[in-house]
Amino acid sequence: MSSTVADPTTTRSWRVRNSAWLLIPLLTLGTFSGAGLIVIGIRARRWTWWLPGTGYVVALCVIGAIGSQSGDGAGAVFRLYFAVWAVGIAHCVAINSDWLRWRAEQERYQNSAPAEAVIGRSMALYVNTAGPRDLATLPGFDAARVRRVLAERDARQRFGSVKEFAEAAGLSQDELRRLQYWLTV
C-alpha cells in the first residue's frame, strides 16, 4: 500500500502560473507577440519556437514602419498588423501545451537526482525496514530526526505510506519532493 505525492505539474494553478508568458502577446496588442515565443524558445533551446517569434517581431516592426509613412492605407496596415498579431497569438496558444510539458520535465528533472546523489544508494529506501544507518544517509537526517522516525515507526508498527513517514520525520514539502522518488514503504 504505497502512497505517492501529487504531482504539482498537474494542478491548475501550476498550469496557469506556467502559462503566464501568454500575457506578453495578449496584453501588448501584438507589439510583442513574438517576444513570448523568443523568450520560451531560448529557455527551452528550441529554435522552432524562437525563430518564428523573431519573424513576428520583424514583421510587426516592418508593418509599423510602413504604417507610419502611409496616410491613406492606414486601414489596410491596421488589418495586416492585426492579422500578424492574431496568427502570433494562435501560434503561442498552440505551442503552450508543448511548453507546459517541457516545464514539467524540467521540474521533475531538477527535483529528482540519481539515487546515488540523493541517498548514496542505487535502490529505493524501504522506510519500514531501514535501520538508523540507512536513515542517516538521507539529506537532513541528523541523529535526532532518525531517533524520532524510528520511535514513531515502532509506535505505529509500520508506516502506511511515504506521507506518514514524511510527517513523522517532519519533512518540509521541498524535502519530501526531493526524496519522494527514492522512498517506499
Long-range contacts (C-beta under 8 A, 24 or more apart in sequence): 1-160, 1-161, 1-185, 2-161, 2-162, 2-184, 2-185, 3-160, 3-161, 3-162, 3-163, 3-164, 3-185, 4-162, 4-180, 5-162, 5-163, 5-176, 5-177, 5-180, 7-104, 8-107, 8-177, 9-100, 9-103, 9-104, 9-107, 9-108, 15-100, 18-99, 18-100, 18-103, 19-96, 19-99, 19-100, 21-92, 21-99, 22-92, 22-93, 22-96, 25-85, 25-88, 25-89, 25-92, 26-89, 29-85, 30-60, 30-81, 30-82, 30-84, 30-85, 30-88, 30-89, 31-60, 32-57, 33-57, 33-60, 33-84, 33-85, 33-88, 33-89, 33-92, 34-58, 34-59, 34-60, 34-88, 36-92, 37-88, 37-91, 37-92, 37-95, 40-95, 40-99, 44-99, 44-102, 46-102, 49-95, 49-99, 52-91, 56-84, 56-87, 56-88, 56-91, 59-84, 60-84, 60-85, 111-177, 111-178, 112-178, 112-181, 112-182, 113-178, 115-182, 118-178, 118-179, 118-182, 119-179, 119-182, 124-181, 124-182, 124-183, 124-184, 125-182, 125-183, 125-184, 126-184, 126-185, 127-153, 127-159, 127-162, 127-165, 127-183, 127-184, 127-185, 128-153, 128-158, 128-159, 128-185, 138-179, 139-175, 139-178, 139-179, 140-171, 140-175, 141-169, 145-169, 145-170, 158-185, 159-185, 160-185, 161-185
